[in-house]
Amino acid sequence: MTQIVGGQGIVVIPWVWRLLLLWSVSRQFFAAAEPVAAVTFDERRLQQISESMNPKLKACGDFYSYACDNWQGPEMIKILEERIQTETMLVLELLYKAGEPKFLRELYQYYVAYAEVENPQPLEYAKWLWVYENMQWPFLENKTSSVARVEGPKRNIEWLELLAKLRQFGFNDLFFHENIRKSKEDPYKGIIELRIPDLSYLYDFEQQVYILGDLVEESLVDQLATFQAELSKFTLELIQTEESDNFNYRYLNMEESNHHHDEGKLMTLKDLHMPWLNQYLQILLKQNSLDPNMQIQVQSLKYLKRIYNVLSRYDNEMLCNYIQVKFLISLMKDDRIHYKMDVVKNIRKEFPLVLQWIHGQIHEDLEKEVGKIRNLFINLKENFKKNLQSKALATSLVEYILRKLNTLDLLIFDKSAQELEYYYEHLNFVSSEYYGNRLRLNRFKFRTQHSTLQNVYARKSPEYLDFRPTSNTNKNGYPYPLPLLYPRLNIIYLPLTLLQEPFYDSHMGDLFSYSTLGYLLAHEITKAFDSQHLTIDANGVVQTSIPGLRTTSTNNEDENDDDDDDGDDFSKDPVIDDLAGLNLAYSTFAKHHAMQLPQMVTLSNKAISMEKVFFLNYAQIFCSSFCGFHPMADFHSYDACARVNTPVRHSTVFRQAFTCGALSEEDVAEFSLLPKAN
């Protein structure tokens, strides 16, 4: 089922007429860069395909080059990004006129503060925390003499308390990694997870601290560098001993992978027998006492015990200095010199729900498109169901998959102003406090995530949707406006900002709709049933066994029960999802529009059937001047060339369309979406 903007349709509130006026100006900007309106979307796309393809090459051997060899200019996703960036900037500059809702006023305060700071200074974060949180910075005392400090005697803080307090401001991955993950039994309930941290924090300290300039005295740098070297040696030896199976991966990559670590054990707080951890969590959650039966997912109990024992041998003041320096380093890693568009990118990343809401208010005509997209989504699901029932699978497995398919929802942004007002109720910004605003935002996100320890929210609440899975982000975690599966919620979220050229047009033909938006939706539908996600049932519960399957585990060590499925680089699932999504989109289109397939058009002086055009248009999504740097692909293992060539090489419908020869049963089975039945 599909929900629409505002729940009951788009409601234009009083201030929106100003945004509509703004949009009338911005449309003139876009119109100047667009073709004459008399040329339809389909005609423009056919021309684009004709100009980018190279018919002299063999489609069966290298379809990417066949479709994209002559591609020039930015990729489709970058064209869309440019449109969104420009519109967002125009909107932000007008927000000062918005009196209501409150969250728009707060967003404008954040925007003004961000735009005014061109060269962020780490010292300013320390000053803000000193003034507003009474957090003392002994190693910076000479540099903060002008700060008006809170009245009262100085208090020597313990390093563990300091670590917990800074975690509330977004600091993580020092000594251990604390996070919230969804309970396997309840997708709406959070539990604390403690893991071995990202080992990149053990890199050369002097290289890391360089980002702070001359903020830290040289003698302290030397002292902390020595400590980190000792800590690094101990940590790596410990992990190599206790985590030998994945040590080489961790050491060589200096990063975590959800699919390459032992997810550990679910334990109760009382069974951990670690008083220091109880103290840390009390400070972290601001509770005087904790439920001894509180569940905690612990990746390595031995690591937690030994790392604390080692740290306890060191001087408390030195540890506090180390924690604070590393905190400032973490803030500055993503906070270098600001350029004009940096504020737009930051706001789009940090406030996606607000900007989707604004986009819906401006583009009232999108409401008319919801019905079309709903029908497309229903057609894809119905065809998936038909294909499933035609396979020789165990009845119990088919029933299990159908229950999940029936509850799989398409969510086209439906948050009302009232819902967002409630969600952001306690988030307040100050137009003159860039550093404070960033810390306030980090704390807001921390509190929201950790609120799921006590509270259960409705399935489509902002408390869940604001924290997106990472599978549709680039390597820097930047979210592109593409359909996105929330596995545990069994929801496919469709950003409103995708519903514009070059990905969508209200007058685009069905062939182009199915081979662009239809493919992207089909990709997420099939992803819900790949080996990483099939263990998640219709209610979002992670199952240890599935009726009708040959094995009780569908993937590797980690069932990937959380929404953070970012380990695609090391499994077949990306290829399977692309292939299954492409086949589903094509077969659904062919079922409803079979008469269009044999129709001929002339592209690059060659007569080509519309059936072939379907696949050529699919390839346009990934066309680039250099496929390795396409934003929607991974440079190291699955670039844009592979995202086109590998799926079509194993697609029976593609091979039939281009007369490439039949696939063997082994080839078909290699990237089959559904596992073999018992």
C-alpha positions in Angstrom: 0.0 0.0 0.0 1.1 3.5 -0.7 0.8 6.6 1.5 0.8 10.1 0.1 2.2 13.4 1.1 0.6 14.8 4.2 -1.5 11.7 4.8 -4.6 13.4 3.5 -3.0 15.1 0.5 -0.7 18.1 0.4 -2.0 20.9 2.7 -0.6 24.3 1.8 0.0 26.3 5.1 0.1 30.1 5.1 3.8 30.7 4.6 4.0 28.3 1.6 2.8 30.9 -0.9 6.3 32.5 -0.4 8.0 29.3 -1.3 5.7 28.9 -4.3 6.7 32.4 -5.4 10.3 31.3 -5.0 9.8 28.2 -7.0 8.3 30.2 -9.8 11.6 32.0 -10.0 13.7 28.8 -9.7 11.7 27.2 -12.4 12.8 30.0 -14.7 16.4 29.0 -13.8 15.8 25.4 -14.7 13.9 26.2 -17.8 16.8 28.1 -19.2 18.9 24.9 -18.9 16.3 22.5 -20.3 15.2 21.7 -23.8 12.2 23.3 -25.5 9.0 22.1 -23.9 7.7 20.9 -27.3 10.2 18.0 -27.1 8.8 15.3 -25.0 10.7 13.4 -22.2 10.7 10.2 -24.3 12.1 12.0 -27.3 14.8 13.6 -25.2 15.7 10.3 -23.7 15.9 8.5 -27.0 18.2 11.2 -28.3 20.3 10.8 -25.2 20.5 7.1 -25.7 21.4 7.5 -29.4 24.2 10.0 -28.6 25.7 7.9 -25.8 25.7 4.4 -27.4 28.2 2.8 -29.7 26.4 0.4 -32.0 29.7 -0.8 -33.5 30.5 -2.7 -30.3 29.0 -6.0 -29.3 26.1 -5.7 -26.9 26.6 -9.3 -25.6 30.2 -8.8 -24.8 30.3 -5.4 -23.1 26.8 -3.9 -22.9 28.0 -1.0 -20.8 30.3 0.2 -23.5 27.6 -0.5 -26.1 25.2 1.7 -24.2 27.5 4.3 -22.7 30.8 4.5 -24.8 30.0 8.0 -26.1 28.5 9.3 -22.8 29.5 12.9 -22.1 28.7 15.2 -19.2 27.7 14.4 -15.7 25.9 11.2 -14.6 22.1 11.2 -14.2 22.4 11.1 -10.4 24.7 14.1 -10.5 22.2 16.0 -12.7 19.5 15.2 -10.2 21.8 16.3 -7.3 22.5 19.6 -9.0 18.7 20.3 -9.3 18.1 19.4 -5.7 21.1 21.4 -4.5 20.0 24.5 -6.4 16.4 24.3 -5.2 17.4 23.7 -1.6 19.7 26.8 -1.6 16.9 28.9 -2.9 14.5 27.6 -0.3 17.0 28.1 2.6 17.6 31.7 1.6 13.9 32.4 1.9 13.3 30.6 5.2 13.8 33.8 7.2 10.2 34.7 6.2 8.8 31.5 7.6 7.1 32.1 11.0 5.6 28.6 11.3 6.1 25.7 11.7 8.7 26.0 14.4 11.0 23.5 12.8 11.5 25.8 9.8 12.6 28.6 12.1 15.1 26.3 13.7 16.3 25.1 10.3 16.9 28.7 9.3 18.9 29.4 12.5 21.1 26.4 11.7 21.5 27.6 8.1 22.6 31.1 9.1 25.1 29.9 11.7 26.6 27.4 9.3 26.9 29.8 6.4 28.6 32.4 8.6 31.6 30.1 9.5 34.0 29.6 6.6 36.9 28.1 8.5 35.8 26.1 11.6 38.1 26.2 14.6 38.3 23.2 17.0 38.9 25.5 20.0 35.4 26.9 19.6 33.9 23.5 20.3 35.8 23.3 23.5 34.7 26.8 24.5 31.1 26.0 23.9 31.2 22.8 26.0 33.1 24.7 28.8 30.4 27.4 29.0 27.2 25.4 28.4 28.2 22.0 29.8 30.8 23.0 32.4 33.2 20.7 30.7 36.7 21.7 31.7 39.7 21.4 29.3 42.8 21.5 31.4 45.2 21.2 28.4 43.5 24.3 26.8 43.3 26.5 29.9 45.8 29.0 28.5 43.8 29.3 25.3 40.4 29.7 26.9 41.2 32.4 29.4 38.6 34.7 27.9 35.8 32.2 28.3 33.1 33.1 30.9 33.1 29.9 32.9 30.4 28.5 35.0 30.6 29.4 38.7 31.7 26.7 41.0 34.8 24.8 42.0 36.7 22.7 39.5 36.0 19.0 39.6 38.4 16.3 38.5 36.4 14.2 36.1 37.1 10.5 35.7 38.0 9.4 32.1 35.1 6.9 32.0 32.6 9.7 32.8 34.1 12.0 30.2 33.9 9.3 27.6 30.2 8.7 28.3 29.4 12.4 28.3 31.2 13.0 24.9 29.4 10.0 23.5 26.2 12.0 23.9 27.6 14.5 21.5 28.2 12.0 18.8 31.7 10.8 19.8 32.2 7.1 19.3 34.8 4.4 18.3 37.3 5.2 21.1 38.3 2.1 23.1 35.0 0.5 22.1 32.0 1.2 19.8 28.6 1.8 21.5 25.5 1.9 19.3 21.8 1.0 19.2 20.6 -1.9 17.2 17.2 -3.4 16.8 16.2 -6.4 18.8 15.9 -9.5 16.7 12.6 -10.3 18.3 11.1 -6.8 18.0 12.1 -4.4 15.1 10.7 -1.4 17.1 12.8 -2.0 20.2 16.4 -1.0 20.5 19.2 -2.7 22.5 22.7 -1.4 23.2 25.5 -3.0 21.2 29.1 -2.9 22.2 31.7 -3.8 19.6 35.4 -3.6 18.9 36.0 -0.1 17.5 37.0 1.0 14.0 40.7 0.4 14.1 41.5 3.6 12.2 41.6 5.4 15.5 44.9 3.7 16.1 46.6 5.3 13.1 49.7 7.5 13.6 48.6 10.0 16.3 50.8 12.9 15.1 49.2 12.6 11.7 45.7 12.7 13.2 46.4 15.6 15.5 47.7 17.7 12.6 44.1 18.6 11.8 44.0 20.6 15.0 46.8 22.9 14.0 48.8 24.2 16.9 46.0 23.8 19.4 47.8 21.0 21.4 51.2 21.7 22.9 54.0 19.7 21.4 54.9 18.0 24.7 51.4 16.7 25.1 51.3 15.5 21.5 54.4 13.5 22.2 52.9 12.0 25.4 49.6 11.1 23.7 51.4 9.7 20.7 53.4 7.4 23.0 50.2 6.3 24.7 48.4 5.6 21.4 51.3 3.5 20.1 51.2 1.4 23.2 47.4 1.1 23.0 47.7 0.2 19.3 50.2 -2.6 20.0 48.1 -4.1 22.8 44.8 -3.8 20.8 46.1 -5.4 17.7 47.7 -8.2 19.5 44.5 -8.8 21.5 42.2 -8.7 18.4 44.6 -11.0 16.5 44.4 -13.5 19.3 40.7 -13.3 20.1 39.4 -12.4 16.6 41.8 -14.3 14.4 39.3 -15.2 11.7 38.8 -11.6 10.6 41.9 -9.9 12.0 43.6 -9.6 8.5 40.5 -7.9 7.1 40.3 -5.5 10.0 44.1 -4.8 10.1 44.4 -4.2 6.3 41.3 -2.2 5.9 41.2 -0.4 9.2 37.4 -0.4 9.1 34.5 -2.5 10.2 32.2 -4.6 8.1 28.9 -5.8 9.4 29.4 -9.0 7.5 32.9 -9.7 8.6 32.8 -9.8 12.3 31.4 -12.2 14.9 28.2 -10.4 16.1 28.9 -11.8 19.5 26.4 -12.7 22.2 23.3 -11.2 23.7 23.8 -10.9 27.4 22.1 -9.3 30.4 23.9 -6.5 32.3 24.1 -8.6 35.5 25.8 -11.5 33.6 28.5 -9.2 32.3 30.0 -8.7 35.8 31.6 -5.4 34.8 30.9 -2.6 37.4 32.7 -0.1 35.2 30.3 -0.8 32.3 27.3 -0.3 34.6 28.7 3.1 35.6 29.4 4.1 32.0 25.8 3.2 30.9 24.3 5.0 33.9 26.1 8.2 32.9 25.3 7.6 29.2 21.6 7.1 29.7 21.4 9.5 32.7 19.8 6.9 35.0 20.7 6.4 38.6 20.1 2.7 38.3 19.7 0.2 35.5 17.7 -2.9 35.1 20.0 -5.8 35.8 18.2 -7.8 33.1 18.8 -5.1 30.5 19.9 -6.8 27.3 23.2 -5.9 25.7 24.8 -7.3 22.5 28.5 -7.8 23.1 30.8 -8.6 20.3 33.8 -9.6 22.4 33.5 -9.9 26.2 37.2 -10.6 26.5 38.1 -7.5 24.6 35.9 -5.3 26.8 37.4 -6.7 30.0 41.0 -6.5 28.9 40.8 -3.1 27.3 39.4 -1.6 30.5 42.1 -3.3 32.6 44.8 -1.9 30.4 43.3 1.6 30.4 43.0 1.5 34.2 46.8 1.4 34.5 47.2 4.8 33.0 47.0 8.2 34.6 43.5 9.6 34.6 44.5 13.1 33.5 46.4 11.8 30.6 43.4 9.6 29.5 41.1 12.6 29.8 43.4 14.7 27.6 43.6 11.9 25.1 39.8 11.5 25.0 39.2 15.3 24.5 41.9 15.6 21.8 40.4 12.6 19.9 37.0 14.1 20.3 38.1 17.4 18.7 39.8 15.4 15.9 36.6 13.5 15.2 34.6 16.7 14.9 37.2 18.3 12.6 37.5 15.4 10.3 34.2 16.3 8.6 34.4 20.1 9.3 37.0 21.7 7.2 36.8 24.9 5.2 33.1 25.6 4.2 32.2 26.4 0.7 28.8 27.8 -0.4 27.2 24.5 -1.2 28.6 22.7 1.9 25.8 24.1 4.0 23.2 22.7 1.5 24.9 19.3 1.5 25.1 19.3 5.3 21.4 20.2 5.8 20.3 17.7 3.2 22.2 15.0 5.1 21.1 16.1 8.6 17.5 17.1 7.9 16.2 14.9 5.1 12.7 14.7 6.5 12.3 18.5 6.6 13.6 19.0 3.1 11.3 16.2 1.7 8.4 17.9 3.4 9.3 21.3 1.9 9.7 19.7 -1.6 6.2 18.3 -1.3 4.8 21.7 -0.2 6.4 23.4 -3.2 5.5 20.8 -5.8 1.8 20.3 -5.3 1.5 18.5 -8.6 3.4 15.5 -7.1 0.2 14.4 -5.5 -1.2 13.5 -8.9 1.8 11.2 -9.5 1.3 9.1 -6.4 -1.4 7.1 -8.0 0.8 6.2 -11.0 3.7 5.2 -8.9 1.3 3.2 -6.6 0.0 1.2 -9.6 3.6 0.6 -10.8 4.6 -0.7 -7.4 1.5 -2.9 -7.2 2.2 -4.3 -10.7 5.8 -5.1 -9.6 4.6 -6.9 -6.5 1.9 -8.8 -8.3 4.4 -10.0 -11.0 6.9 -11.0 -8.3 4.1 -13.0 -6.7 3.2 -14.7 -9.9 6.9 -15.6 -10.6 7.2 -16.9 -7.1 4.2 -19.2 -7.5 5.6 -20.6 -10.7 8.8 -21.8 -9.1 9.3 -25.3 -7.7 9.6 -24.2 -4.1 8.3 -25.7 -0.9 4.8 -24.6 -0.1 5.9 -23.4 3.4 8.6 -21.3 1.8 6.3 -19.7 -0.7 3.8 -18.9 2.1 6.6 -17.4 4.2 7.7 -15.1 1.3 4.1 -14.2 0.4 3.4 -13.0 3.9 6.4 -10.7 3.8 5.5 -9.6 0.2 2.0 -8.7 1.2 3.1 -6.5 4.0 5.9 -4.8 2.1 4.9 -1.1 1.8 5.9 1.7 -0.4 6.1 4.9 1.6 6.1 8.1 -0.4 7.0 10.8 2.1 3.9 11.2 4.2 5.0 13.2 7.3 2.7 16.1 8.2 3.8 19.4 9.6 2.4 18.4 12.9 4.4 15.2 13.0 7.6 17.0 12.2 6.8 19.7 14.7 6.5 17.1 17.4 9.6 15.2 16.4 11.8 18.3 16.4 10.0 19.9 19.4 13.1 19.9 21.6 15.7 20.8 19.0 16.6 24.5 19.3 19.3 26.4 17.4 20.9 29.8 17.7 21.9 31.8 14.6 25.2 32.9 16.2 26.3 29.5 17.5 27.5 27.2 14.7 29.6 25.1 17.1 26.9 24.8 19.6 24.3 24.0 16.9 26.4 21.1 15.6 26.8 19.7 19.1 23.1 20.2 19.8 22.2 18.3 16.7 24.6 15.4 17.6 23.0 15.2 21.0 19.5 15.2 19.5 20.3 12.3 17.2 22.0 10.4 20.1 18.9 10.9 22.3 16.5 9.9 19.5 18.3 6.7 18.8 18.6 5.8 22.4 15.0 6.6 23.1 14.1 3.3 21.5 15.5 1.6 24.6 12.5 2.7 26.5 9.9 3.8 23.8 8.3 1.9 21.0 7.2 4.1 18.0 4.8 3.5 15.2 6.2 1.7 12.2 6.6 4.8 10.0 7.6 7.2 12.7 10.4 9.8 12.1 12.3 8.2 15.0 13.0 5.3 12.6 12.9 6.9 9.2 15.4 9.7 10.2 18.1 7.0 10.6 18.4 5.5 7.2 20.1 2.2 6.2 23.5 2.8 4.7 23.2 0.6 1.6 22.1 3.6 -0.6 24.9 5.9 0.4 28.2 6.5 -1.2 31.5 5.8 0.6 31.3 9.0 2.6 27.8 8.1 3.8 26.1 10.7 1.7 22.5 9.7 1.0 21.3 9.9 -2.6 17.6 10.4 -3.2 16.9 6.9 -4.3 14.2 4.3 -3.2 15.5 2.7 -0.1 14.5 -0.5 1.7 14.2 -0.4 5.5 14.6 -4.2 6.1 13.3 -4.5 9.6 10.3 -2.2 8.9 9.5 -3.9 5.6 9.2 -0.5 4.0 10.5 0.9 0.7 10.9 4.6 1.2 10.6 6.8 -2.0 12.0 10.4 -1.6 9.9 13.0 -3.3 13.0 14.6 -4.7 13.5 11.7 -7.0 10.3 12.5 -8.9 11.8 14.9 -11.3 14.1 14.8 -14.4 16.2 13.0 -15.3 14.7 10.1 -13.4 11.0 10.9 -13.7 8.5 13.0 -15.7 4.8 13.1 -15.4 4.5 12.5 -19.1 7.2 9.9 -19.5 6.1 6.7 -21.4 5.6 3.4 -19.5 8.8 1.9 -21.0 11.0 4.7 -19.6 9.1 4.6 -16.3 9.6 0.9 -15.8 13.2 0.9 -16.9 14.1 3.8 -14.6 11.9 4.2 -11.6 10.4 0.8 -12.0 13.9 -0.8 -11.9 14.9 1.2 -8.8 11.7 0.1 -7.0 12.1 -3.5 -8.2 15.7 -3.5 -7.0 14.5 -2.8 -3.5 11.6 -5.3 -3.7 13.9 -8.1 -4.6 16.5 -7.0 -2.1 14.0 -7.7 0.7 14.3 -11.4 -0.3 18.0 -11.8 -0.9 20.3 -13.9 1.3 20.9 -10.9 3.7 17.3 -10.2 4.3 15.2 -13.3 3.8 15.7 -14.3 7.5 13.6 -11.2 8.3 10.0 -12.2 8.3 6.8 -10.2 7.6 6.8 -8.7 11.1 10.4 -7.6 11.0 11.5 -10.5 13.3 14.8 -12.2 12.5 14.3 -15.9 12.2 17.0 -18.5 12.8 15.4 -20.9 10.4 13.0 -20.6 7.4 10.6 -23.4 6.5 11.4 -25.0 3.2 15.1 -23.9 3.0 18.0 -26.3 2.6 20.0 -24.6 5.4 19.1 -22.7 8.6 21.3 -19.8 7.7 21.0 -17.8 4.5 24.2 -15.9 4.7 27.5 -15.6 6.5 28.4 -15.0 10.1 26.0 -12.1 10.6 22.3 -12.5 9.8 22.4 -8.8 9.1 19.3 -8.3 11.3 19.9 -4.6 11.6 19.1 -1.9 8.9 22.7 -1.1 8.4 23.4 -3.5 5.5 26.6 -1.9 4.2 28.7 -5.0 3.5 27.6 -5.5 0.0 31.1 -5.4 -1.4 31.9 -8.9 -0.3 28.9 -11.0 -1.3 26.9 -11.8 -4.5 23.9 -10.0 -3.2 24.5 -6.7 -5.1 24.6 -8.6 -8.4 21.6 -10.7 -7.4 19.6 -7.6 -6.4 20.5 -5.8 -9.7 19.7 -8.9 -11.8 16.5 -9.7 -10.0 15.4 -6.1 -10.1 16.1 -5.7 -13.8 14.3 -9.0 -14.6 11.3 -8.0 -12.5 11.0 -4.5 -14.0 11.3 -5.9 -17.5 8.9 -8.8 -17.1 6.3 -6.6 -15.5 6.5 -4.1 -18.3 6.3 -6.9 -20.9 3.3 -8.3 -19.2 1.3 -5.1 -19.3 2.8 -3.5 -22.5 3.8 -6.4 -24.7 2.6 -4.6 -27.9 5.3 -2.0 -27.4 8.3 -4.4 -27.4 8.6 -5.1 -31.2 8.1 -1.5 -32.2 11.2 0.0 -33.9 13.0 3.3 -33.5 16.2 4.6 -35.2 19.0 5.2 -32.8 22.5 6.1 -34.0 21.4 5.3 -37.6 20.4 1.8 -36.6 16.9 0.3 -36.3 16.4 -0.9 -32.7 13.4 -2.5 -31.1 11.8 -0.9 -28.0 12.6 -4.1 -26.2 16.3 -3.3 -26.6 15.6 0.3 -25.7 14.3 -0.9 -22.3 17.8 -2.2 -21.4 19.6 0.7 -23.0 17.5 3.1 -20.8 18.3 1.0 -17.8 22.0 1.4 -18.6 21.6 5.2 -18.7 21.3 5.2 -14.9 24.9 4.1 -14.6 26.5 5.8 -17.7 29.6 7.8 -16.9 32.7 9.2 -18.5 34.6 6.8 -16.2 32.6 4.0 -14.7 34.9 3.6 -11.7 33.9 7.0 -10.3 30.2 6.7 -10.7 28.5 7.9 -7.5 26.1 4.9 -7.4 28.9 2.3 -7.7 31.8 1.0 -5.6 35.1 1.8 -7.2 36.9 -1.2 -5.6 34.7 -4.1 -6.4 31.4 -3.3 -8.2 31.8 -0.2 -10.4 29.2 1.2 -12.9 30.5 -1.0 -15.7 30.0 -4.1 -13.5 26.6 -2.9 -12.4 25.4 -3.1 -16.0 27.5 -5.9 -17.5 27.3 -8.5 -14.7 23.5 -8.5 -14.3 22.7 -8.5 -18.1 25.3 -11.2 -18.6 23.1 -13.5 -16.4 19.7 -12.1 -17.5 17.8 -14.5 -19.7 15.4 -11.8 -20.9 18.3 -9.5 -21.9 20.0 -12.4 -23.8 16.8 -13.1 -25.6 16.3 -9.5 -26.6 19.9 -9.2 -28.0 20.2 -12.7 -29.3 23.2 -13.5 -27.1 22.6 -17.2 -26.7 21.0 -19.2 -23.9 22.4 -19.6 -20.4 23.2 -22.9 -18.8 21.3 -24.0 -15.7 24.5 -23.4 -13.7 24.7 -19.8 -15.0 21.1 -19.2 -14.1 21.5 -20.7 -10.7 24.7 -18.8 -9.9 22.8 -15.5 -9.2 19.4 -16.8 -8.4 17.5 -14.7 -6.0 15.8 -17.4 -4.0 17.6 -20.3 -2.4 17.0 -23.9 -3.3 14.3 -25.7 -1.4 14.5 -28.9 0.6 
